[in-house]
């Protein structure tokens, strides 16, 4: 039996309530890292190298369709183990190692992905490992089509790790933020990409959210501090007001600089 590895971040001497069997199973899944993602996961069609802003081996790997694992690491898995249990109601945009962890934790879980193939691979792996997925409802749909009319509420945990093209992380946040209950946790993955980074920068300074954890510069977790984050005007959002003031200051500085040049050019006192 593996030693318990999923301890709380706040007190490394305090062990999680996770059972030894579940702990060992999560440890095994993370070690094996089952491959469920084909190279490019965000579009179904084939694409040419000339369509991508990347080049060389990176875009070749995406276009190849080779199956890989883009899943979470042990630190994020430990965080899930500390914040999700059998009484949790959770929602995940995307599918992968995290889905298996939610299953092991026995959360009442909704997993939204447009890829039936990913779901089939997850189910096949779970079956081999005797991981029960009965409490997971897989929704085979793009999140921007499913979420606007989804019949879900009172969520304890939301994990955004779906389409990374702009503005999908923000769309996923918009349609899940107020389905998350006050005190619930919102986790955003791959925030090193600006599409998710903008969202996290906004949430970090918004008083309606409290930063809980930041993993490896790419996965960030927040606690929701109010019943509704959408009951707000633009001037109540620090991120918007700060950006507006900085733009106004920049424009004043530019105008002043331009005026000085004009006065110097035409010798105006």
C-alpha positions, 0 to 999 in steps of 0.5 A: 500500500502506498504511503499517503501523499495528499496532505493539505497545503496549509499544514504538511503534518495533517493528513487528508481524509482520503482513504489509503486505497483511494490515495494509492489509486490516485498515486497510480493514475498519476504515475501511469498518466494514461494517454487520452488526448490526441495531439490537437484537442480543440478542433476536430478537423485536420489542419495545415501547418500554415494555419498555426502561428507555431512552427517546427516540431511543436505544430507537427506534434499537434497535427500528428494526432498522436495520443498523449497525456496533458493532465494535472500533476500531483500538487493539483491532485492533492488540492482536489483531494483536500477540497472534493469528496463524496458530498461534493457537486463538481463541474469540469470543462475538459477531460483527462487525469482530473476526471479520474481523480474526481471519480476516485473522490466519488464526487457528483461530477459533470465532465463537459468535453466535445470528444467522445474518444477522450471519454471512451479512453477514460472509461476504458482506463477506469474499467481496467483500474476498477475506478467507478465512474457511475457518479460522473455525467459525461456531456459530449458537447462544446462547452459554449453550446452546453453551458448557457442552458445547462441545468446545473447549480449549487456547485462546490467545485469548478475546474476550467481546463477546456478550450484554450483559444480566446475567449473560451476560458472566459466564456466557461468562467462566465457561465459557471461562476454564478452556478458555483455556490458562495464558498465554492472553489473555481480552478483555472488551468493553463493560465500561462496562456494569455487566454486564461491569464487575463481571467486570472489577472482579473480574479486576483484583484476582484474582491468577489474572489479570494486566491487559494493556491497557485501551482507551477505558474499555470494552475490557479484556484480561487474561493468564491466570496459572494453569492453572485459575481455577476450582480456588478457594474464595470466601476465595481471591478478593480481590474477594469477601473485600473486599466481605464485609469492607466489608459487615461494616464497614458493618453494624457502623457502622450498628448502632453508629449505631442504638445511639447513637440508641437510647441518646440517645432513652431516655437510657441511659448 
